[in-house]
Amino acid sequence: MSSSLPAGVPSTHEAIAYITPRQPLQSITRPTVPPKPDEILIHVTWTASTPLDLHRADGGLGFKPGQPPHIMGTCYAGTVVGLPLSPSPPSHVQLADKVFGFVQDGEPREAGVQEYITVPSNKVSKLPSNISLQQAVTVPTNLITTFHSVTKDLELELPWPIPQGWTPKEVNSPILIWGAASSVGLYTVQVLRHWGYKNLLAVASGKHHESLKKLGASECFDYNKTKVTEEILEYVERTRKEVGADGPKVPFILDCIGSTEGTLRPLTKIAENGSKVAVMLPVINVHATDDHAPELAMNVTEVKLDWEEGAVLRGVRTFFYAENPFFRDYFHRDIMPTLLEQGVVQPNPQRLVEGATLLERAQNALDLLRSRAPSGEKLVWRVAEE
């Protein structure tokens, strides 16, 4: 295998994997895979944490003990070090280009927390000149979640490129984003604002309200207040008279957290017949702690709550985004780098996770997720040096 690799690329490399739920992560050695046609070999230097990391590690979500090690990482940023010799190499990147993207964790060739990955070219975005790799790695997982959940689960339009003079049909409809200071929430506010949606209601801790309004939120509500749902409904009732709206008071709801008690229960007081409610999966019934495994649900309709009849509940499954052939072919190549280059969306604020080794950094990041330390920021950490 090593003879097929570019000069200077090692035949094996380090990867970080889940072996058994609620046990420490492990460093393993993986073979470096030469790129086949329409694949790209990338030297990974940065990755970023997501809640899915914790659901895998503590809840065993998506893998079983005894199976091959499940390599972690749904995003990467690094440098192109290998292209296929034939047929023609991908047109949108060249050797030595800085790149980033969203990948499938657990897939040995492409999972993000390893020093070298071999990925399909349609999962590679060329880095715009106005941001760094460290900034870029905060973007892919959550931005594609925004596009997928908005178009698939809420059934709102995000045409690309935006037609001249286009106005969304639901331009004034209330769109409630609960957990708006989360990574998905921040991108959702920015994307919907850019596409012309004008009634974006952001629910987040009060300390984030000023920044959310700068990004495009029409009004902000603090989930720490005991009567936050009443405040939301009063605001919507008052403003809907101004635009002559009918139908459910809040027709579109995106739950960026997916917590039975923290988000879903209060949302049952807001969703009505005809409301579309998109919920990040898995639903967290009980959070993980140092002493206890989490309790998770992968079907939002099985969570026993008193929803009004006719409310449409949908669980967001981001890995299915490629079922949309347009997003599959153009999200990485065109949409994501263009939005970043034009400043339409801003990379998340970052919190750098330190550690002497890759394994130590990965474990430290996981511990921070478990303690729910991040707030309005993305955990980023080095995989390898340049």
PESUL-V624721 format. One record per residue. SS is DSSP state (@ for helix, = for strand, . for the rest). PHI is phi in degrees with one decimal (NA if undefined). NEAR is the number of other ideal C-beta (glycine too) atoms within 12 Angstrom. Layout:
ss->SS phi->PHI near->NEAR
ss->SS phi->PHI near->NEAR
This chain:
ss->. phi->NA near->15
ss->@ phi->-61.7 near->16
ss->@ phi->-66.9 near->10
ss->@ phi->-89.4 near->19
ss->. phi->-87.5 near->25
ss->. phi->-60.5 near->27
ss->. phi->-57.3 near->11
ss->. phi->89.8 near->15
ss->. phi->-92.2 near->29
ss->. phi->-70.0 near->23
ss->. phi->-76.0 near->19
ss->= phi->-135.2 near->18
ss->= phi->-156.0 near->34
ss->= phi->-88.1 near->27
ss->= phi->-136.9 near->43
ss->= phi->-112.4 near->44
ss->= phi->-134.7 near->35
ss->= phi->-84.5 near->41
ss->. phi->-109.3 near->26
ss->. phi->-139.4 near->21
ss->. phi->-54.7 near->27
ss->. phi->65.7 near->24
ss->. phi->-114.2 near->18
ss->. phi->-55.8 near->20
ss->. phi->-61.3 near->38
ss->= phi->-129.9 near->23
ss->= phi->-89.1 near->28
ss->= phi->-127.1 near->27
ss->= phi->-106.1 near->20
ss->= phi->-120.1 near->30
ss->= phi->-70.9 near->23
ss->. phi->-81.9 near->33
ss->. phi->-101.1 near->32
ss->. phi->-62.5 near->25
ss->. phi->-73.4 near->34
ss->. phi->-86.5 near->21
ss->. phi->-52.5 near->17
ss->. phi->66.7 near->23
ss->= phi->-123.9 near->28
ss->= phi->-134.5 near->47
ss->= phi->-95.7 near->41
ss->= phi->-127.6 near->52
ss->= phi->-87.0 near->35
ss->= phi->-85.4 near->48
ss->= phi->-116.5 near->34
ss->= phi->-138.3 near->46
ss->= phi->-142.9 near->49
ss->= phi->-141.3 near->51
ss->. phi->-83.4 near->47
ss->. phi->-136.0 near->42
ss->@ phi->-55.2 near->43
ss->@ phi->-59.1 near->43
ss->@ phi->-56.3 near->44
ss->@ phi->-71.3 near->36
ss->@ phi->-64.0 near->38
ss->@ phi->-67.4 near->41
ss->@ phi->-69.1 near->39
ss->@ phi->-98.1 near->35
ss->@ phi->-102.2 near->32
ss->. phi->64.4 near->26
ss->. phi->-63.0 near->31
ss->. phi->86.8 near->26
ss->. phi->-148.6 near->26
ss->. phi->-124.0 near->17
ss->. phi->-55.4 near->14
ss->. phi->97.4 near->11
ss->. phi->-78.7 near->17
ss->. phi->-55.3 near->18
ss->. phi->-52.0 near->30
ss->= phi->-94.5 near->36
ss->= phi->-72.0 near->43
ss->. phi->-85.7 near->49
ss->. phi->113.4 near->47
ss->. phi->-103.7 near->42
ss->= phi->-146.0 near->53
ss->= phi->-151.1 near->53
ss->= phi->-146.2 near->46
ss->= phi->-177.0 near->45
ss->= phi->-128.4 near->35
ss->= phi->-70.2 near->39
ss->= phi->-120.0 near->34
ss->= phi->-156.5 near->35
ss->= phi->-126.9 near->33
ss->. phi->-66.0 near->24
ss->. phi->-73.6 near->16
ss->. phi->-154.3 near->10
ss->. phi->-65.3 near->13
ss->. phi->-58.6 near->12
ss->. phi->-64.8 near->24
ss->. phi->-54.9 near->31
ss->. phi->-81.4 near->17
ss->. phi->-93.5 near->28
ss->. phi->-140.1 near->35
ss->. phi->-131.1 near->19
ss->. phi->-55.9 near->23
ss->. phi->77.8 near->18
ss->. phi->-66.0 near->30
ss->= phi->-84.0 near->34
ss->= phi->-141.5 near->44
ss->= phi->-157.6 near->49
ss->= phi->176.3 near->46
ss->= phi->-105.1 near->49
ss->. phi->-134.9 near->45
ss->. phi->-90.7 near->30
ss->. phi->-67.3 near->39
ss->. phi->85.6 near->30
ss->. phi->-82.8 near->31
ss->. phi->-56.4 near->31
ss->. phi->-72.8 near->30
ss->. phi->-124.9 near->36
ss->. phi->-53.8 near->41
ss->. phi->-77.2 near->48
ss->. phi->-94.7 near->56
ss->= phi->-154.6 near->46
ss->. phi->-70.4 near->40
ss->= phi->-134.0 near->44
ss->= phi->-128.4 near->50
ss->= phi->-121.9 near->43
ss->= phi->-127.5 near->43
ss->= phi->-58.3 near->29
ss->@ phi->-63.4 near->36
ss->@ phi->-78.1 near->31
ss->@ phi->-111.4 near->42
ss->. phi->-124.8 near->45
ss->= phi->-110.1 near->45
ss->= phi->-76.3 near->33
ss->. phi->-68.6 near->37
ss->. phi->-66.1 near->27
ss->. phi->-72.5 near->13
ss->. phi->-92.7 near->17
ss->. phi->-135.4 near->30
ss->. phi->-97.9 near->22
ss->@ phi->-59.8 near->38
ss->@ phi->-62.3 near->32
ss->@ phi->-70.5 near->27
ss->@ phi->-62.6 near->44
ss->. phi->-68.6 near->48
ss->. phi->-76.6 near->43
ss->. phi->-93.4 near->51
ss->@ phi->-58.6 near->49
ss->@ phi->-58.8 near->46
ss->@ phi->-84.4 near->40
ss->@ phi->-69.4 near->47
ss->@ phi->-69.2 near->45
ss->@ phi->-62.5 near->44
ss->@ phi->-59.6 near->49
ss->@ phi->-60.9 near->44
ss->@ phi->-66.8 near->41
ss->@ phi->-68.3 near->45
ss->@ phi->-67.5 near->44
ss->@ phi->-85.0 near->36
ss->@ phi->-81.9 near->30
ss->@ phi->-92.1 near->34
ss->. phi->-92.7 near->37
ss->. phi->60.2 near->21
ss->. phi->-99.4 near->32
ss->. phi->-88.1 near->25
ss->. phi->-135.0 near->38
ss->. phi->-65.6 near->22
ss->. phi->-136.3 near->25
ss->. phi->-67.3 near->17
ss->. phi->-67.6 near->20
ss->. phi->-61.7 near->13
ss->. phi->-60.0 near->7
ss->. phi->77.9 near->7
ss->. phi->-71.8 near->17
ss->. phi->-129.3 near->16
ss->. phi->-65.2 near->29
ss->. phi->-57.8 near->16
ss->. phi->-97.6 near->28
ss->. phi->-54.1 near->22
ss->. phi->-106.5 near->24
ss->. phi->-70.0 near->37
ss->. phi->-63.8 near->43
ss->= phi->-120.8 near->46
ss->= phi->-94.1 near->52
ss->= phi->-116.9 near->52
ss->= phi->-92.0 near->46
ss->. phi->89.1 near->44
ss->. phi->-69.3 near->46
ss->. phi->-89.9 near->39
ss->. phi->-70.7 near->42
ss->@ phi->-60.7 near->46
ss->@ phi->-62.7 near->46
ss->@ phi->-61.1 near->47
ss->@ phi->-62.1 near->41
ss->@ phi->-70.0 near->44
ss->@ phi->-63.6 near->53
ss->@ phi->-59.9 near->47
ss->@ phi->-66.9 near->38
ss->@ phi->-65.8 near->43
ss->@ phi->-64.1 near->43
ss->@ phi->-59.9 near->33
ss->@ phi->-65.1 near->33
ss->. phi->-83.6 near->35
ss->. phi->97.8 near->26
ss->. phi->-76.3 near->36
ss->. phi->-111.6 near->24
ss->. phi->-125.9 near->33
ss->= phi->-99.5 near->44
ss->= phi->-104.8 near->44
ss->= phi->-103.7 near->45
ss->= phi->-111.5 near->45
ss->. phi->-164.0 near->40
ss->. phi->-57.6 near->26
ss->@ phi->-55.9 near->22
ss->@ phi->-67.6 near->15
ss->@ phi->-100.5 near->31
ss->@ phi->-64.1 near->27
ss->@ phi->-61.6 near->16
ss->@ phi->-68.5 near->26
ss->@ phi->-65.9 near->35
ss->@ phi->-67.4 near->22
ss->@ phi->-65.6 near->16
ss->@ phi->-79.5 near->34
ss->. phi->134.6 near->33
ss->. phi->-66.8 near->34
ss->. phi->-76.9 near->31
ss->= phi->-151.4 near->29
ss->= phi->-122.3 near->35
ss->= phi->-134.6 near->39
ss->. phi->-97.7 near->24
ss->. phi->-68.3 near->37
ss->. phi->-75.9 near->17
ss->. phi->-80.1 near->18
ss->. phi->-66.3 near->10
ss->. phi->-110.5 near->16
ss->@ phi->-63.1 near->30
ss->@ phi->-66.4 near->29
ss->@ phi->-63.8 near->16
ss->@ phi->-63.2 near->25
ss->@ phi->-62.6 near->34
ss->@ phi->-65.9 near->26
ss->@ phi->-64.6 near->19
ss->@ phi->-63.6 near->28
ss->@ phi->-64.9 near->35
ss->@ phi->-60.7 near->19
ss->@ phi->-69.0 near->16
ss->@ phi->-80.6 near->23
ss->@ phi->-67.6 near->23
ss->@ phi->-65.4 near->13
ss->@ phi->-71.1 near->14
ss->@ phi->-107.3 near->18
ss->. phi->66.1 near->10
ss->. phi->-77.5 near->21
ss->. phi->-130.6 near->13
ss->. phi->81.1 near->20
ss->. phi->-62.0 near->28
ss->. phi->-58.7 near->33
ss->. phi->-123.8 near->41
ss->. phi->-74.9 near->36
ss->= phi->-131.7 near->45
ss->= phi->-132.8 near->51
ss->= phi->-115.8 near->49
ss->= phi->-95.1 near->46
ss->. phi->-82.4 near->40
ss->. phi->-110.8 near->37
ss->. phi->73.4 near->43
ss->= phi->-117.6 near->34
ss->@ phi->-55.1 near->28
ss->@ phi->-87.5 near->20
ss->@ phi->-74.9 near->27
ss->@ phi->-129.2 near->39
ss->@ phi->-65.9 near->38
ss->@ phi->-60.9 near->25
ss->@ phi->-63.7 near->33
ss->@ phi->-69.7 near->45
ss->. phi->-62.9 near->27
ss->. phi->-83.1 near->27
ss->. phi->-109.6 near->37
ss->. phi->-67.1 near->41
ss->. phi->-125.5 near->29
ss->. phi->-55.8 near->17
ss->. phi->98.5 near->20
ss->. phi->-68.9 near->34
ss->= phi->-100.0 near->36
ss->= phi->-119.4 near->45
ss->= phi->-102.0 near->45
ss->= phi->-121.9 near->45
ss->= phi->-63.0 near->45
ss->. phi->-102.0 near->39
ss->. phi->-76.5 near->35
ss->= phi->-74.8 near->40
ss->= phi->-94.4 near->35
ss->= phi->-79.0 near->27
ss->= phi->-138.0 near->20
ss->. phi->-71.3 near->29
ss->. phi->-69.1 near->31
ss->. phi->-131.1 near->17
ss->. phi->-61.8 near->13
ss->. phi->-105.6 near->11
ss->. phi->-134.7 near->15
ss->. phi->-72.7 near->24
ss->. phi->-74.7 near->32
ss->= phi->-112.8 near->23
ss->= phi->-122.5 near->33
ss->= phi->-131.5 near->28
ss->. phi->-100.5 near->23
ss->. phi->-130.5 near->18
ss->@ phi->-64.1 near->37
ss->@ phi->-74.6 near->19
ss->@ phi->-87.0 near->18
ss->. phi->-75.7 near->31
ss->. phi->-77.4 near->15
ss->. phi->-137.7 near->26
ss->. phi->-94.0 near->13
ss->. phi->-83.6 near->25
ss->. phi->-66.9 near->21
ss->. phi->-58.8 near->13
ss->. phi->99.6 near->16
ss->. phi->-69.1 near->31
ss->= phi->-99.4 near->26
ss->= phi->-102.3 near->32
ss->= phi->-137.4 near->32
ss->= phi->-90.9 near->29
ss->= phi->-81.3 near->40
ss->. phi->-122.0 near->26
ss->@ phi->-62.2 near->40
ss->@ phi->-63.6 near->25
ss->@ phi->-88.9 near->21
ss->@ phi->-59.4 near->36
ss->@ phi->-71.2 near->25
ss->@ phi->-66.9 near->14
ss->. phi->-88.5 near->23
ss->@ phi->-61.2 near->11
ss->@ phi->-68.1 near->23
ss->@ phi->-63.5 near->32
ss->@ phi->-56.3 near->24
ss->@ phi->-90.8 near->20
ss->@ phi->-121.4 near->26
ss->@ phi->-62.0 near->36
ss->@ phi->-74.8 near->42
ss->@ phi->-68.5 near->27
ss->@ phi->-132.0 near->25
ss->@ phi->-61.7 near->39
ss->@ phi->-63.4 near->44
ss->@ phi->-64.1 near->33
ss->@ phi->-67.1 near->25
ss->@ phi->-61.6 near->37
ss->@ phi->-72.0 near->33
ss->@ phi->-63.0 near->22
ss->. phi->-83.8 near->19
ss->. phi->74.7 near->15
ss->. phi->-65.4 near->31
ss->. phi->-121.0 near->39
ss->. phi->-106.6 near->31
ss->. phi->-56.3 near->38
ss->. phi->-61.9 near->39
ss->. phi->-56.3 near->24
ss->= phi->-118.1 near->30
ss->= phi->-124.3 near->24
ss->= phi->-78.2 near->24
ss->. phi->-95.9 near->33
ss->. phi->-96.2 near->18
ss->. phi->166.4 near->23
ss->. phi->-73.4 near->11
ss->. phi->-131.7 near->18
ss->@ phi->-59.4 near->36
ss->@ phi->-62.0 near->25
ss->@ phi->-66.2 near->20
ss->@ phi->-65.5 near->32
ss->@ phi->-62.2 near->42
ss->@ phi->-69.2 near->30
ss->@ phi->-62.3 near->30
ss->@ phi->-63.8 near->40
ss->@ phi->-64.5 near->39
ss->@ phi->-64.8 near->27
ss->@ phi->-66.6 near->28
ss->@ phi->-62.5 near->34
ss->@ phi->-62.2 near->29
ss->. phi->-84.1 near->18
ss->. phi->54.6 near->20
ss->. phi->-74.3 near->18
ss->. phi->-66.7 near->31
ss->. phi->-146.1 near->24
ss->. phi->67.2 near->29
ss->. phi->-149.2 near->24
ss->= phi->-113.1 near->41
ss->= phi->-78.7 near->42
ss->= phi->-123.4 near->40
ss->= phi->-157.1 near->42
ss->= phi->-75.1 near->32
ss->. phi->-97.0 near->44
ss->. phi->-150.7 near->31
ss->. phi->-75.8 near->12
ss->. phi->-59.8 near->18
